[in-house]
Amino acid sequence: MEQMYGNLQKKTIAKTRYKFRKGYLQVSLREKNEVRGELMQVFGTADKAYFSQLLNKGIVNIRLPHYEAINHIFARRGITDVWTTEEV
């Protein structure tokens, strides 16, 4: 990804969107509410609409503590294939 400024070229840093929906879809129905509650604690929210937005749209350049906490939540349930990524 490059931007042109006159004759100068400047490389820009590509942003990445991380989506944990792939892992969430592997959670059993019996555990969905518990997992959602744990994930909402990671993000510090009680707003289900905000959680839904994170689940469906993903997180741009996620912070490492959030990434590790989400991986841990799914790993405790035997789910290791959690993420999909895309450039923004």
N, C-alpha and C positions, 0 to 999 in steps of 0.2 A: 504494500500500500504506500503510495507516494503522493506528495502534494507538491505542486509547482509554485514557486514564488519568483517570478521573473525568470531568470536563467538558473536559479538555484533549485536544487531538489533536496527535499527534507523527508527522510523516512519517518513515518508515524508509527506509533506503537498500536498494534491491533488489539482491540478489546475482545475478550472472550466471554460468551454467555454460558454459564454452567446450569444445567437442568438436572434435578434429582428425581424427576417424574418416573424415569425408567426403574429406579429402585423402589419407589413408592408403589408402583403398580404390581410389584412382586410380593408385597405384604399381604398376609391373609386377612380376610374380612374381620376375623376375630380380633386382630391386633391393630387395625387401622386407626381407631380412636386413640389408642395408647401411643402409637408412632406419631400421629399428628400432634398430640400434646407435647411429646418430647421435642419434635422439630420446632414447634411454636416457642418452646422455652429457649432453644438455641438462638432464635431470632428476636427473643424478648418481646413477643407480641401475644395478645389474646384475641386478635382480630382475625376471624376465619376468612374474611374477604382478602386481607393482605396475604395470608398464608396461601390461599388459592392462586393469587397473582404470582407469588414466588414459585409455586409448584408448576404452573402452566407456562409462564414466561421466562422463568429462570432468573439467575442472578449474574449481573455483569461484574467480572473480576472479583469473585468471591474472596473474602478474607480467609486466610489459612485456618484460624481457629474454628470458624464455621464449617469449612470443608472437612476438617478432621472430625469434628463432633457429629456431623451428618454421616460420615463414613462409619463411625463407631456405632451409631444408632442402628444402621442397617446390618453391620457386621455381627452384632449380637444376635441377629435373627438369621444368620447364614447367608445374607445377601451381599455379594461382593461386586456385582455389575450394577452400579448405581447411577453413573453419570452419562449424559450426552453433552457435547459441547458444540458451539458454533461461533464463528466470528461475527461481530456486530458491525 
